[in-house]
Amino acid sequence: MHEMPNLFYPYTMPALAVKKKKNNKSLFKRISAWLHLWLGIGSGLIVMIVGLTGCMYVFEHEIKDFMEDWRFVEPQQKAFMLPSELVRIADQKMNGPHASSVTFSGRDEAAIVGYFIPKKDKKASRDAAMGKRSPATELNQAAATKPDLRLNAKRKAGGKGEAPRKRREGIFRSVYMNPYTGAILHVKSTSRTESPDFFRFMLNGHRALWLPYEIGRPIVGVGVLVFVVLLITGIVLWWPAKWIKSMRDKSFKIKWDASFKRINYDMHNVLGFYSMIFLLMISMTGLVWSFQWWSKSVYWVTSGGKSLVDTRETPLSDTTSLKPFNITNVDKIWFKLRKENAQAASIMLSIPQKPAESISASVYQQSNTFYNMDRFNYDQQSLKELKSKSPFAGKYIEANLPDKIRRMNYDIHVGAVLGLTGKIIAFFASLICASLPVTGFLIWWGKKKKSKKPAALTKAVVTTDPPLKKLRVVKKEEEPVYS
């Protein structure tokens, strides 16, 4: 005869493994999640640096106006001095190099005479001492005597009608002057690489991660291209499965009274959504400077299939005249432009350094913006206006749509196209951009740590209390509960 089990003896049933949830996500969403995770981890540091330096650079002009008092003068009831007069005074102060540009702004702003002192090329200096001529020197001499040969020379050098890009290395020096008296207020020197100021330092990090430009710039370009993919996959992952209230609240609101994990998740998910369209615009305009194929593709799309003209080409002056350049010709151009643009915010004129160079003039219709600018070139001897096919040439108001979009690229990038409001939006969007790799990493790290823990087990708990009560399976962390 079998012995009856003692129902009043306490015992525990064997542990039952928790059944793993079935993944109901679509293949497209799973691929998006995989790309979002690993591309985000791979590009996180680049995106964070570019975002932080970008938000610091947005208000460059406003901060400089506040901190650099030499940029302003007391308005006077008399005319500005001539460009040639300011250049003569500044050249005496500099005692060596000749001015390369002069800029006039508002009646309460200082005039600026600009200089560029190129960095000496050791190899070129050695070749010059030995009587050798570099290919670049021969190209410049050919262009000076026969301007029509310049484009052909560029084709030979670049292979596709474009000269190889080479950044000018040297010191940019700005002499701030009182436009009424010619008094020198301040001399400021900046360099792209050697002891740059704060904003140049930020810009170097933003463009090239403080690496040499030929190394850092492609890295930043790839990082930003990956970030565009992350924005697209991010919106796929953000999209609510059902548009019920609880899901909408989770997608559009940050639950500030929740745990740190939940707040961190909401900051990544919600802030990423709200900033997505702005970050997409900032990223796509930034890629214009990173990749030629992207720049040309954007122009091709916006123009309906037209090719982008090389924007680095500038019209050349006629060099058949034997007369030396007279700087008073810059005065004549300045008088002409001031008469035609009485409400302009500023006018910048270049000063030719070589016989083939033209006088370049940029008329800025608004302060601290670049898109609404008219650009002209004039023969340095005859002062005849020289035409160019560059999208930046001529008057902004007369430009076609794709050229206007190209001119607006920088101002869209920094938000200046919408004035101060646009800059504030760009600032916070860039700040959110820098935070996304951090919040995203914390989400991944939290899940990784959680997955390393042993799966939670469940067990049936029986007590000696009335055996007729129905047993209930509970988690091991909970106390026994009767139903």
ABEGO torsion letter per residue (X at the ends): XBBBBBAABBBBBBBBBBBBBBBABBAAAAAAAAAAAAAAAAAAAAAAAAAAAAAAAAAAAAAAAAABAAABBBBBBBBBBBAAAAAAAAAAAAGGBBBABBBBBBAABBBBBBBBBBBBBAAAAAAAAAGBBBAAAAAAAAAAABAAAAAAAAAAAAGAGBBBBBBBBEBBBBBBBBAAAGBBABBBBBBAABGBBAAAAAAAAAAAGGBBAAAAAAAAAAAAAAAAAAAAAAAAAABBABBBAAAAAAAABBBAABBAAAAAAAAAAAAAAAAAAAAAAAAAAAAAAABAAAAAAAAAAAAGGBBBBBAABBBBBBAABABBBBAAAAAAAAAAAAAABAABABBBBBBBABAABBBBBBBBABBGBAABBBBBBBBAAAGBBBBBABAABEBAAABBAAAAAAAAAAAAAAGAAAEAAAAAAAAAAAAAAAAAAAAAAAAAAAAAAAAABBBBBBBBBBBABBAABBBBBBBAABBBBBX
